[in-house]
Amino acid sequence: MARDQMPADDPHIRPEGADDATVEAVGKLTEALEWVERARGDLYDFHQKMGHADLTIGKAADALEEAGHAEVAERIRTELVGRNTIVGRWTFQIVEEFDDGYWSDVRAGEKRVRDELLDGRRHVFESEMKEDRRTHGRKDHESRP
């Protein structure tokens, strides 16, 4: 199905009056949001890895104590177990600040631009790229499900 033959209510086609430059610019903003989403995933990965590391440091302190090194174990417990990852914060606090601030603002900003310029439609640029790149009429190259 060619772009001009797609149903008008398809949520991925450009709305009437949206020009190529607008579709491309909004697509670029959406791409930026996708990179922020990936960074957020890395931040959650960091959060979980640091939590695991802290628990493992505690287990290492226990093993040191069991091996007869009580003084070393206590030093590890008091200096490393449960300490802040950055000044005043454990990783859950970093994640929450990121989510409540930057991530939420970028998501809201991208949605607002889509709402204003593309009637809220998502992935219009990619939808058009799909139409340009697929082999029309070939199995597994259908335009829509």
QUIHUCOR-V285969 format. One record per run of one state. SS is the DSSP state (~ for helix, > for strand, _ for the rest). FROM is the first residue (numbers start at 1). TO is the last residue. Records with the same first field share a line. If there is no record, write none. Layout:
# QUIHUCOR-V285969
SS: FROM-TO ; FROM-TO
This chain:
# QUIHUCOR-V285969
_: 1-2 ; 6-19 ; 67-69 ; 80-85 ; 87-88 ; 90-90 ; 119-123 ; 134-145
~: 3-5 ; 20-66 ; 70-79 ; 91-118 ; 124-133
>: 86-86 ; 89-89
